[in-house]
Amino acid sequence: MIASILHPILGSGALQFAFEKATTEGKITIGSLIIVSLFSWTVILTKAWQLTRARRVAKKFFEAYRVTRDPLELARKQTDFDGAPAFELYNAGVQELSYQLENNPIDVRGQKRISSTSFTSVKAALERTAAEQALSLEKGMIVLSTAVAGGPFIGLLGTVWGVMETFSGIAKANTASLTAMAPGVAGALIATVVGLFVAIPAMFAYNFMVTSIRAITQELDAFATEFATAVEHAHVDNRPIGEEITEANQVLATAITQANESLLSRLTSLLQSR
C-alpha cells in the first residue's frame, strides 16, 4: 500500500530532476535539512523507546507498590523497576527516609519515627527527584521543536534563493520562456519540499511526545504526594504536643527515679563498708 502511494511520487523522477537542477546554495540547504532530519529521527526513535519503556515499567511498579502497606516494604524486597521515573522517585524518598531513621530517630513506644523537620527533608528529596526526572523526559525535545519551526523556513530560504538565481539567469540571458524558467523553479522548490518532509514527522512526534511527557510528569507529582502521605502516616511522629510533653515528663521522671535509686544504692554500700 505504501509502495503504491509512493510510486507516483518517486517513480516520476520529479524529485531527482528538481535536485539535479537545484543551485549549489539549494543543495547546501537540502544537505542541512537532511542533517536536521537525521538528528530529528534519532530523537524520535530514542524518545519513543524511552517513553514506551517508562510507561510499561511504571505500570508494573505501581502494581507492586500499591499492594504493600509499609512504604519501605518494596525497598526491603530489593525489587528493581529500572526505567520507571516513579521508581527513581521512590528510591530517592526511601534513601532519605532510611537516612533520617538511622541518624535522627525518635523513639515512640519502642518504634523508630522521624520528626517533622526530617520529614521535610524527605519531601525535598522527592521534589528534587521529580524535577530531575521531568528534565530527563524532556531532554532532546528542543531538537524536534527546532525541526518543526526551522525546517520549513530553511527550505523556504533555499527556494527563495533558487528563484532569485533563476530570475537572475533569465534576465542575463534575455529569455523569459517557460522552458527556461521551469528547471530553475523546480530546483528551487525542492528545498521547500525537503523542509516539509523534515518538519511534518517532527511535528506529529513532538505533539504526541509532549502529551506523553505531561501525563508522566503529572503521574510523578501524584505519586510524590501519595508516597509522602504514606511516609507521614507510617514513619513520622505526629503525636500532639501535649502528649509529647507528657511522655517526655514520664521519661524524665523515670530517669530521675533511676538516678536516685542508683545514688541511694551507692550511699548504702558506702555506709555498709564503713
DAJO-V51032 format. One record per pair of residues at least 12 apart in sequence whose ideal C-beta (glycine too) atoms are under 6 Angstrom apart, sorted by the first residue. I is the first residue (numbers start at 1). GAP is how many residues later the second one is. Records with the same first field share a line. If there is no record, write none. Layout:
I->GAP, GAP
//
This chain:
18->168, 169, 172
19->171
21->162, 165, 166
22->165, 168
23->139, 142
25->136
26->132, 136, 161, 165
29->129, 162
30->161, 164
33->121, 161, 162, 165
36->111, 162
37->161
39->104
40->107, 162
43->97, 100, 101
44->161
47->93, 162
51->161
53->30
54->29, 31
57->24, 26, 27
58->26, 28
61->20, 23, 25, 26
70->164
71->159, 160
75->19
85->48, 135
86->137
88->45
89->40, 41, 131
92->33, 37
93->29, 33, 134
96->25, 26, 29
97->25, 134
100->14, 18
104->14
106->131
108->129
113->122, 124
114->121, 122
115->122
119->117
123->105
126->98
130->90, 94
134->83
137->76
144->58, 62
147->51, 55
148->51, 54, 55, 58
151->44, 47, 48
152->43, 47
154->41
155->36, 37, 39, 40
156->36
158->33
159->29, 30, 32, 33
162->25, 26
163->25
166->18, 19
//
